[in-house]
Amino acid sequence: MAVPWEEHFRQALQEKLPNPYRKIPEQNADHFPPVLRLLEKRRELADADQGLRAQKEVSSHRSPDKENIVVFQTTMAALKQRREQLEQKEQELKGSLVRFDKFLQDAEARRSCALRRAAEERHQASRQEAEVLRLRAQLGELQRERARLQRRLRRLEPCARLLGQVLEQLPQFQEVPELVARFDALADTQAALRLTERQRLGELEEARARLQRLRDTGQDELLRQGQRRAQLLERLEEARERRLHWESKWVQIQNTAAEKTLLLGRTRMSALNLFQLVCQHQRQPPALDIDDTEGQLEQVKLFILDLSAMLASLPQAKPAALAP
């Protein structure tokens, strides 16, 4: 079965080529006739070599003929020469393929550079387009500003003529800018004076409002002080009444204390008298201090208890004494 060398070579070439170059038109197929012919010749040489081997095998079974041997040797020499030529052309073809691969690589590099350059140019073009749009917008703005300034200039032309006439009547000013500067200074001074006047009027209004607040506050304070004075007078009267009440209470307490003191003196004197009576009855000298009222009462108590016990035992002792 014969190998489709032309189709195989075309497929291999399309695989090596980049995408934009893979579709090779039919009219470019004749661009590689030496390659195709070389492949065809190699195929014919292989077929001839196979035929010669077959013929050699057949002739080996027959008796050798001198004429056939000469023809065979001639054919072998021609085939050898043809094979050398084909090998030489094959080497040339390999060199061509190497150069073609290098050409394809250079083409791919140039294509990549071209794509990058095209992308950069597109990017630069977009930037330039944006810059153009910005400059156009800026130009439109400047044109509108120029038109506004022209309208203002036309509107101020009568003022310029008036300033020229005023300058003619005022010899102390040599140029219009001096007059305008003087006018600006006077206007600034007037504005400063008006501002100062407004500030002073504001301060005056604030002082008046503060004075009115002070007056209102003074009246309110007087009212509060009067009310507080009345409250203090009421509290003073209440304090006087309480003082009189507590003075009477104090006098009463003093009188009660005097009565209690007198009663206490009498009680102490009574206790002392009782204690002295007990001591006399017991025929013993007083062993307690005069001011020791509690001790004296205790001795009197003991004496009364002893006397009570003694009196309680008398009714029982009387019948016993009457029995004998």
C-alpha positions in Angstrom: 0.0 0.0 0.0 1.5 3.3 -1.1 2.0 6.0 1.5 0.2 9.3 0.8 3.3 11.4 1.3 1.8 14.6 -0.1 -1.1 14.5 2.3 1.1 13.6 5.2 3.5 16.4 4.5 0.6 18.9 4.1 -0.8 17.9 7.5 2.6 18.1 9.2 3.1 21.5 7.7 -0.3 22.7 8.9 0.5 21.5 12.4 3.7 23.5 12.5 2.1 26.6 11.1 0.3 29.0 13.5 -3.5 29.4 13.4 -3.7 32.2 10.8 -1.4 30.3 8.4 -2.9 26.8 8.7 -5.4 27.1 5.9 -3.1 26.8 2.9 -4.9 27.5 -0.4 -4.8 24.8 -3.1 -3.0 27.0 -5.5 0.1 27.0 -3.1 0.4 23.2 -3.3 2.8 23.5 -6.2 5.2 25.4 -4.1 6.8 22.2 -2.9 7.3 20.1 -6.1 11.0 19.1 -5.3 10.0 17.7 -2.0 7.1 15.7 -3.4 9.2 14.5 -6.2 12.0 13.5 -3.8 9.5 11.5 -1.7 8.1 9.9 -4.8 11.6 8.9 -6.0 12.3 7.4 -2.6 9.2 5.4 -2.9 10.1 4.2 -6.4 13.6 3.4 -5.1 12.2 1.3 -2.3 9.9 -0.5 -4.8 12.8 -1.1 -7.1 15.0 -2.3 -4.3 12.3 -4.7 -3.3 11.9 -5.9 -6.8 15.6 -6.4 -7.2 15.7 -8.4 -4.0 12.9 -10.6 -5.3 14.6 -11.0 -8.6 17.9 -11.8 -6.9 16.1 -14.5 -4.9 14.6 -15.9 -8.1 17.9 -15.8 -9.9 19.7 -17.5 -7.0 17.5 -20.6 -7.7 18.5 -20.5 -11.5 21.8 -20.9 -13.2 23.7 -17.6 -13.4 23.8 -16.0 -16.8 26.6 -13.6 -17.7 24.3 -11.2 -19.4 21.9 -11.1 -16.5 24.8 -10.6 -14.1 26.0 -7.5 -16.1 22.5 -6.1 -16.3 22.1 -6.7 -12.6 25.4 -5.0 -11.8 24.5 -2.1 -14.0 21.1 -1.7 -12.4 22.7 -1.9 -9.0 25.2 0.8 -9.8 22.5 3.0 -11.2 20.4 2.4 -8.1 23.3 3.1 -5.9 24.0 6.4 -7.8 20.3 7.2 -7.6 20.3 6.4 -3.9 23.2 8.7 -3.3 21.5 11.5 -5.2 18.3 10.9 -3.2 20.3 11.0 0.1 21.9 14.2 -1.0 18.6 15.7 -1.9 17.2 14.4 1.4 20.0 16.3 3.2 19.1 19.4 1.2 15.5 18.9 2.0 16.3 18.6 5.7 18.3 21.8 5.5 15.3 23.4 3.7 13.0 22.1 6.5 15.3 23.5 9.2 15.4 26.9 7.4 11.6 26.7 6.9 11.1 26.1 10.6 13.4 29.0 11.4 11.4 31.0 8.9 8.2 30.0 10.7 9.7 30.9 14.1 10.8 34.3 12.7 7.4 34.8 11.2 5.7 33.9 14.5 8.1 36.3 16.4 7.4 39.0 13.9 3.7 38.3 14.2 3.8 38.5 18.0 5.8 41.7 17.8 3.2 43.0 15.2 0.4 42.0 17.6 2.0 43.7 20.5 2.8 46.8 18.4 -0.8 46.8 17.2 -2.1 46.4 20.8 0.2 49.2 21.9 -0.9 51.4 19.0 -4.6 50.7 19.8 -3.9 51.5 23.5 -2.1 54.7 22.5 -4.8 55.5 20.0 -7.4 55.1 22.8 -5.3 57.3 25.1 -4.9 59.9 22.3 -8.6 59.7 21.7 -9.3 60.4 25.4 -6.8 63.2 25.4 -8.4 64.6 22.3 -11.8 64.5 24.0 -10.4 66.1 27.1 -8.7 68.8 25.0 -11.9 69.4 23.1 -13.8 69.8 26.3 -11.1 72.1 27.6 -11.2 74.0 24.4 -15.0 74.4 24.6 -14.6 75.6 28.2 -11.9 78.1 27.2 -14.1 79.3 24.3 -17.0 79.8 26.7 -14.8 81.6 29.1 -13.5 83.8 26.2 -17.0 84.6 25.2 -18.0 85.5 28.8 -14.9 87.7 29.1 -15.8 89.4 25.8 -19.3 90.0 27.0 -18.0 91.4 30.2 -15.5 93.6 28.3 -18.3 95.0 26.1 -20.4 95.6 29.2 -17.5 97.5 30.9 -16.6 99.6 27.9 -18.8 102.5 29.1 -17.1 102.3 32.5 -13.7 102.5 30.9 -14.7 105.7 29.0 -16.2 107.1 32.2 -12.9 106.4 34.0 -11.0 108.2 31.2 -13.2 111.2 31.6 -12.8 111.2 35.4 -9.0 110.9 34.9 -9.0 114.0 32.8 -10.8 115.9 35.6 -8.4 114.6 38.3 -4.9 115.7 37.5 -3.4 114.1 40.6 -3.9 110.6 39.0 -1.8 109.8 36.0 -3.3 106.5 34.9 -6.6 104.6 35.3 -5.0 101.9 37.5 -4.0 104.5 40.1 -7.6 105.8 40.1 -9.0 102.3 40.4 -6.5 101.5 43.2 -7.5 104.6 45.1 -11.2 103.8 44.6 -10.5 100.2 45.8 -8.7 101.5 48.9 -11.6 103.9 49.7 -14.1 101.1 49.1 -12.1 98.8 51.4 -11.9 101.5 54.0 -15.7 102.1 53.7 -16.3 98.4 54.0 -14.1 98.2 57.0 -15.8 101.2 58.6 -19.2 99.7 57.9 -18.1 96.4 59.4 -16.7 98.2 62.5 -20.0 100.1 62.7 -22.0 96.9 62.6 -19.8 95.4 65.2 -20.1 98.4 67.5 -23.9 98.4 66.9 -24.0 94.7 67.8 -21.9 95.3 70.9 -24.2 98.2 71.8 -27.3 96.1 71.4 -25.7 93.3 73.4 -24.8 95.8 76.2 -28.4 97.1 76.2 -29.8 93.6 76.3 -27.3 92.7 79.1 -28.4 95.9 81.0 -32.0 95.0 80.6 -31.3 91.5 81.8 -29.4 92.9 84.8 -32.4 95.2 85.6 -34.8 92.3 85.3 -32.5 90.2 87.3 -32.2 93.0 90.0 -36.0 93.3 90.2 -36.3 89.6 90.5 -33.6 89.6 93.1 -35.3 92.3 95.1 -38.6 90.4 95.0 -36.7 87.2 96.1 -34.9 89.1 98.9 -38.2 90.7 100.1 -39.9 87.3 100.1 -36.9 85.8 101.9 -37.0 88.7 104.5 -40.6 88.1 105.2 -39.8 84.4 105.6 -37.0 85.2 107.9 -39.2 87.5 109.9 -41.8 84.8 110.3 -39.0 82.4 111.3 -37.8 85.0 113.8 -41.2 85.3 115.3 -41.5 81.6 115.5 -38.0 81.4 117.1 -39.1 84.1 119.7 -42.2 82.2 120.5 -40.2 79.0 120.8 -37.7 80.9 123.0 -40.4 82.1 125.3 -41.9 78.7 125.4 -38.6 77.0 126.2 -37.8 79.8 128.8 -41.0 79.0 130.5 -40.2 75.3 130.3 -36.8 76.0 131.7 -38.2 78.0 134.6 -40.6 75.2 135.2 -37.8 72.7 135.0 -35.7 74.8 137.4 -38.7 75.0 139.9 -39.2 71.3 139.6 -35.5 70.7 140.1 -35.6 72.9 143.2 -38.5 71.0 144.5 -36.8 67.7 143.7 -33.6 69.0 145.3 -35.5 70.1 148.4 -37.3 66.8 148.5 -34.0 65.0 148.0 -32.5 67.0 150.9 -35.4 66.2 153.1 -35.1 62.5 152.1 -31.4 62.4 152.8 -32.0 64.2 156.2 -34.7 61.7 157.0 -32.5 58.8 156.0 -29.6 60.3 158.1 -32.0 60.7 161.1 -33.2 57.1 160.8 -29.7 55.9 160.5 -28.7 57.9 163.6 -31.7 56.5 165.4 -30.7 53.0 164.4 -27.1 53.6 165.5 -28.4 55.0 168.9 -30.7 52.0 169.3 -27.9 49.6 168.5 -25.5 51.7 170.7 -23.0 51.9 167.9 -21.3 54.9 166.4 -22.2 55.8 162.8 -19.7 53.9 160.6 -20.9 55.4 157.3 -20.3 58.7 155.7 -23.0 61.4 155.9 -23.4 61.6 152.1 -23.7 57.8 151.8 -27.5 57.8 151.7 -27.9 54.4 150.0 -25.7 52.7 152.7 -27.6 54.4 155.4 -30.9 53.2 153.9 -29.5 49.8 153.6 -28.6 49.8 157.4 -32.1 51.0 158.2 -33.6 48.3 156.0 -31.6 45.6 157.8 -32.6 47.0 161.2 -36.3 47.0 160.2 -35.9 43.5 158.9 -34.3 42.3 162.2 -36.9 44.2 164.2 -39.7 42.7 162.1 -38.2 39.2 162.6 -38.0 39.9 166.3 -41.6 41.1 166.5 -42.7 38.1 164.5 -41.1 35.7 167.0 -42.7 37.4 170.1 -46.2 35.8 169.9 -44.7 32.3 169.7 -42.4 33.0 172.7 -45.2 34.4 174.9 -47.3 31.2 175.3 -44.1 29.2 176.0 -43.3 31.7 178.8 -46.8 31.4 180.4 -46.8 27.6 180.4 -44.8 26.9 183.7 
